[in-house]
Amino acid sequence: MTTLSQISTPALILDLDRVETNLRRMQDRATSLGVELRPHIKTHKCLEIAQMQRDLGCSGLTVSTLYEARVFSERGFDDLTWAFPVILNRLEEALQLAHGVDLGLLVDSKEAVAALEETREPLRVWIKVDSGYHRAGVDPESPLARELAERLRDSTTLRFAGLLTHAGHAYNTRSMKELAAVAEQERSTLVNLAELLRSSGIGVPAVSVGSTPTMSVVEDLGGVDEMRPGNYVFFDLMQARLGSCSIDDCAVTVLASVVSSQPGAGHCVIDAGALALSKDGLPKVDDGTSFGEVLDAGLPGPPIDATRVRSLSQEHGILDRALEVGRRVRVLPVHSCLTAACFDEYVVVRGDRVLDRWKIWRGR
């Protein structure tokens, strides 16, 4: 039997017990809220986890890249939404995929709709709506929102899928009350726009919302058809800070080793830097920034008192406490989506026992 003590570092460790619990909880939550669950696989990029999600009853998958869409479609996942404003110079790739699977595309501009119409293909198209994040998506109160809906309704080839949003500003909230308010804003913005369009004779087939923070706290999804959280499969320090989960729900950690600890320095260096943990950080209440919480290497590993990754370079992580050279630790990352994208595989464990290694399908 292989155990964690035999795994070379740095390595990305997946706690299968916690993943299974997280998957069941969100699927049950979608069912109780009366919506379909279309999980975003950009977090895990893993066929085995996607199969677990499908076995639990998800309606389809959400992807961020055409690479993800291609990999998962080749392995039997045939209902996909590419939740990214369509990249016009990659339309040919999207068309090839759409010939074999039900592929939903996103638009938020007249240029994108025109380009899709020129293909003369019966593509399924969502309008991306800005529900407060102000990154991408049409202003729901602008003439453009209605114009795009009218063009899709009147198109002889394109199929209007509905309205879709992502409340990314949920990650900026500072309390559960603020988070709940963003969740309701996300819902009501799309539902109100859908009702306005329907009242003027424009059918809106579906309404799609969802981020892990908002879907973890929302109490009412009236008027919504599907939700698309992704991070819930693993959670992370950021989600714990927001209140979406507890630390005990977090399912991925980076196994690392102390490689340098100089006498009197008050810090040490581990072999997990920005290319293992990403550059996402969280401000500490006391001072500075945390790039990960340091846990004991065992499972479940308790936190090592007041120890965090305080700074990162490409391959080095600096801890704010001196630990002996050779000691192995687990780092709970700030952002599990970016951390997973740094690795080629998960080391899958139950307790201290290594069960398998699952490939991470990362690509553009």
C-alpha positions in Angstrom: 0.0 0.0 0.0 1.3 3.4 -1.0 1.0 6.2 1.6 1.5 9.9 1.5 4.9 9.5 3.1 6.1 7.9 -0.2 4.9 10.7 -2.5 7.5 13.0 -4.0 6.9 16.7 -3.5 5.4 19.0 -4.6 2.2 17.1 -5.3 -1.4 17.9 -5.4 -3.4 15.8 -3.0 -7.1 15.1 -3.5 -9.1 13.9 -0.5 -11.7 11.7 -2.1 -14.0 11.5 1.0 -14.3 15.3 1.0 -14.8 15.5 -2.8 -17.6 12.9 -2.6 -19.3 14.8 0.2 -19.0 18.1 -1.6 -20.5 16.7 -4.8 -23.5 15.2 -3.1 -24.2 18.3 -1.1 -24.3 20.6 -4.1 -26.4 18.2 -6.2 -28.9 17.9 -3.3 -28.9 21.6 -3.0 -29.7 22.1 -6.7 -32.6 19.6 -6.4 -34.0 21.2 -3.3 -33.9 24.6 -5.1 -35.7 23.2 -8.1 -33.0 23.8 -10.7 -30.6 21.7 -12.8 -26.9 21.6 -11.9 -24.5 22.2 -14.7 -21.1 22.2 -12.9 -18.2 24.2 -14.1 -15.3 21.8 -14.7 -12.7 24.5 -15.0 -12.0 23.9 -11.3 -11.0 20.2 -11.6 -10.4 19.6 -15.3 -10.7 15.9 -14.5 -12.7 13.1 -16.3 -13.1 11.0 -13.2 -14.7 13.8 -11.2 -16.9 14.8 -14.1 -18.1 11.2 -14.3 -18.9 11.3 -10.5 -20.9 14.5 -11.1 -22.8 12.9 -14.0 -23.5 9.8 -11.9 -25.1 12.1 -9.3 -27.4 13.6 -11.9 -25.9 16.8 -13.3 -27.6 18.0 -16.5 -24.4 18.7 -18.4 -21.1 20.4 -18.0 -19.8 24.0 -18.2 -16.3 24.6 -19.6 -14.0 27.5 -19.9 -11.9 26.5 -22.9 -12.3 24.8 -26.2 -9.6 22.4 -25.1 -11.8 21.3 -22.2 -14.8 21.0 -24.5 -12.9 18.8 -26.9 -11.3 16.5 -24.3 -14.6 15.9 -22.5 -16.7 15.6 -25.7 -14.3 12.9 -26.9 -15.0 10.9 -23.8 -18.8 11.0 -24.0 -19.8 14.3 -22.4 -22.1 15.6 -25.1 -24.0 18.5 -23.4 -21.6 21.4 -22.9 -21.7 25.1 -22.4 -18.6 27.1 -23.2 -19.1 29.8 -20.6 -16.7 32.4 -22.2 -17.6 35.1 -24.7 -17.1 33.4 -28.0 -13.6 33.9 -29.4 -14.2 34.9 -33.1 -10.8 33.6 -34.4 -11.7 30.2 -33.0 -15.1 29.8 -34.5 -14.0 27.0 -36.8 -12.9 24.9 -33.8 -16.2 25.6 -32.1 -18.1 24.6 -35.2 -16.3 21.3 -35.4 -17.2 20.5 -31.8 -20.8 21.6 -32.3 -21.2 19.0 -35.1 -20.7 16.2 -32.5 -22.1 17.6 -29.3 -24.8 20.0 -28.0 -22.5 23.0 -27.5 -23.8 26.3 -26.0 -21.9 29.5 -26.9 -22.0 32.9 -25.2 -22.4 36.3 -26.8 -22.5 39.9 -25.5 -22.0 41.9 -28.7 -23.5 42.5 -32.1 -20.2 41.5 -33.7 -20.3 38.0 -32.1 -23.9 37.4 -33.2 -23.2 38.5 -36.7 -20.2 36.2 -36.9 -22.2 33.2 -35.7 -25.0 34.0 -38.1 -22.5 34.0 -41.0 -21.6 30.4 -40.2 -25.2 29.3 -41.2 -25.0 26.7 -38.5 -27.8 26.0 -36.0 -25.8 27.0 -33.0 -27.2 27.2 -29.4 -26.5 30.7 -28.2 -26.7 32.3 -24.7 -26.7 36.0 -24.0 -24.2 36.8 -21.3 -25.6 39.4 -18.9 -23.7 41.6 -16.4 -25.4 41.1 -13.0 -23.0 43.4 -11.2 -19.5 42.0 -11.7 -18.8 44.4 -14.6 -16.3 42.1 -16.3 -18.2 41.0 -19.3 -21.9 40.7 -20.3 -24.5 43.2 -21.5 -26.0 45.8 -19.2 -29.5 44.3 -18.5 -31.0 47.8 -18.7 -29.3 48.7 -22.0 -30.9 48.7 -25.5 -28.2 46.1 -26.5 -29.7 43.4 -24.3 -33.0 43.6 -26.1 -31.4 44.0 -29.5 -29.3 40.8 -29.1 -32.4 38.9 -27.9 -34.4 40.1 -30.9 -31.6 39.1 -33.3 -31.4 35.7 -31.8 -35.2 35.3 -31.8 -35.4 36.3 -35.5 -32.4 34.3 -36.7 -33.1 31.7 -39.2 -30.2 29.5 -38.0 -29.2 30.4 -34.5 -31.1 29.0 -31.5 -31.6 31.3 -28.6 -30.7 29.3 -25.4 -31.5 32.0 -22.9 -29.8 34.4 -20.4 -26.6 33.5 -18.4 -24.6 35.4 -15.8 -21.8 34.9 -13.3 -21.8 37.0 -10.1 -18.0 37.1 -9.7 -18.4 40.1 -7.4 -19.5 37.7 -4.8 -15.8 37.1 -4.1 -15.5 40.8 -2.9 -18.2 40.5 -0.2 -17.2 40.8 3.5 -20.2 39.2 5.3 -22.8 36.5 4.8 -25.4 39.3 4.5 -23.5 40.9 1.6 -23.0 37.5 0.0 -26.7 36.7 0.2 -27.5 40.1 -1.3 -25.3 39.4 -4.3 -26.9 36.0 -4.7 -30.3 37.6 -4.9 -29.0 40.3 -7.2 -27.7 37.6 -9.5 -31.1 35.9 -9.6 -33.3 38.9 -9.8 -31.3 40.6 -12.5 -31.7 37.8 -14.9 -35.3 36.9 -13.9 -36.4 40.5 -14.3 -34.8 40.8 -17.7 -36.3 37.5 -18.8 -39.8 38.7 -17.8 -39.3 42.0 -19.6 -38.3 40.2 -22.8 -41.1 37.7 -22.6 -43.6 40.5 -22.0 -42.5 42.0 -25.3 -42.9 38.8 -27.3 -39.3 37.5 -27.0 -39.2 33.9 -25.7 -36.4 33.2 -23.2 -36.0 29.5 -23.0 -33.8 29.4 -19.9 -32.1 31.4 -17.2 -28.6 30.2 -15.9 -26.8 31.6 -12.9 -24.2 30.5 -10.5 -21.0 30.8 -8.6 -20.0 28.6 -5.7 -20.3 31.5 -3.1 -23.8 32.5 -4.3 -25.1 29.0 -4.8 -23.9 28.0 -1.3 -26.0 30.6 0.4 -28.9 31.4 -1.9 -32.4 30.5 -0.5 -34.6 31.2 -3.5 -33.9 30.5 -7.2 -37.4 31.2 -8.4 -37.4 31.9 -12.2 -34.0 30.2 -12.6 -33.5 27.0 -14.6 -29.9 26.0 -13.9 -26.9 26.8 -11.7 -23.3 26.5 -12.6 -21.0 26.5 -9.6 -17.5 24.9 -10.0 -15.2 25.5 -7.0 -17.6 23.6 -4.7 -15.9 20.3 -5.7 -12.8 21.3 -3.7 -13.4 24.6 -2.0 -10.4 26.5 -0.6 -9.3 29.2 1.8 -11.0 32.0 -0.2 -14.3 30.1 0.0 -13.8 29.5 3.7 -13.2 33.2 4.2 -16.4 34.0 2.3 -18.5 31.6 4.4 -19.2 29.2 1.5 -17.7 26.3 3.4 -15.6 25.4 6.5 -11.9 24.4 6.4 -13.0 20.8 6.9 -14.8 20.9 3.6 -11.6 21.8 1.6 -10.6 18.8 -0.5 -7.3 19.6 -2.2 -3.9 20.5 -0.6 -0.4 20.8 -1.9 2.1 18.4 -0.3 5.4 20.1 0.1 8.8 19.7 1.8 10.9 22.2 3.7 14.1 22.6 1.8 15.9 25.4 3.6 15.7 26.7 7.2 18.5 29.0 8.3 19.4 29.4 12.0 17.8 32.5 13.5 16.0 33.4 10.3 12.4 32.9 11.6 11.2 31.5 8.4 11.8 28.5 6.1 11.5 27.6 2.4 9.3 24.9 0.9 9.4 23.4 -2.6 6.0 24.8 -3.6 6.0 28.3 -5.2 3.8 30.3 -7.5 3.8 27.4 -10.0 2.2 25.2 -7.4 0.0 27.5 -5.4 -0.7 30.4 -7.9 -0.2 34.0 -7.0 -3.6 34.5 -5.4 -3.4 35.7 -1.9 -5.7 36.7 1.0 -5.0 39.7 3.3 -4.4 38.6 6.9 -6.4 40.2 9.7 -3.1 40.9 11.5 -0.7 41.9 8.8 0.6 40.8 5.4 -0.9 38.3 2.9 -1.5 34.6 3.1 -0.8 32.5 0.0 -1.9 29.3 1.8 -2.4 27.9 5.3 0.1 25.3 6.4 -1.2 22.0 7.8 0.5 19.0 9.2 1.3 16.4 6.6 -1.1 13.8 8.1 -4.7 13.3 7.2 -6.7 15.1 8.4 -3.8 17.4 9.0 -4.4 20.1 11.7 -3.1 23.6 11.0 0.4 24.3 12.3 -0.2 27.2 14.7 0.0 30.6 13.0 1.9 29.3 10.0 1.2 30.5 6.5 2.9 30.9 3.2 3.8 34.6 3.4 5.5 35.0 0.0 6.1 33.2 -3.3 8.6 33.1 -6.1 8.4 30.8 -9.1 9.4 27.5 -7.3 9.9 28.7 -3.7 7.4 29.3 -1.0 8.4 31.2 2.2 6.7 30.2 5.4 6.5 32.6 8.3 7.8 30.0 10.8 11.1 28.1 10.9 10.5 24.3 10.4 13.2 21.7 10.2 14.6 20.8 6.7 12.9 17.6 5.4 9.7 18.1 7.2 6.6 17.6 5.0 3.6 19.8 5.2 0.3 20.3 3.4 -0.6 23.7 2.1 -4.3 24.6 1.8 -4.4 26.9 -1.2 -6.2 30.2 -1.4 -7.7 29.4 -4.8 -8.0 25.7 -5.7 -9.0 26.3 -9.3 -5.7 28.0 -10.2 -3.7 25.6 -8.0 -5.1 22.6 -9.8 -4.2 24.2 -13.1 -0.6 24.2 -12.0 -0.4 20.4 -11.8 -0.6 17.5 -14.3 -2.3 15.1 -11.9 -4.1 14.6 -8.6 -2.8 12.1 -6.0 -6.1 10.6 -4.9 -6.2 9.6 -1.2 -8.5 8.3 1.5 -6.9 9.2 4.8 -3.2 8.5 4.3 -3.7 5.8 1.7 -3.0 6.6 -1.9 -5.7 5.1 -4.2 -4.9 6.5 -7.7 -3.6 9.3 -9.8 -6.0 11.2 -12.0 -4.9 13.3 -14.9 -5.7 17.1 -15.0 -6.6 18.0 -18.5 -5.2 21.6 -18.7 -4.9 23.4 -22.0 -6.3 26.3 -24.0 
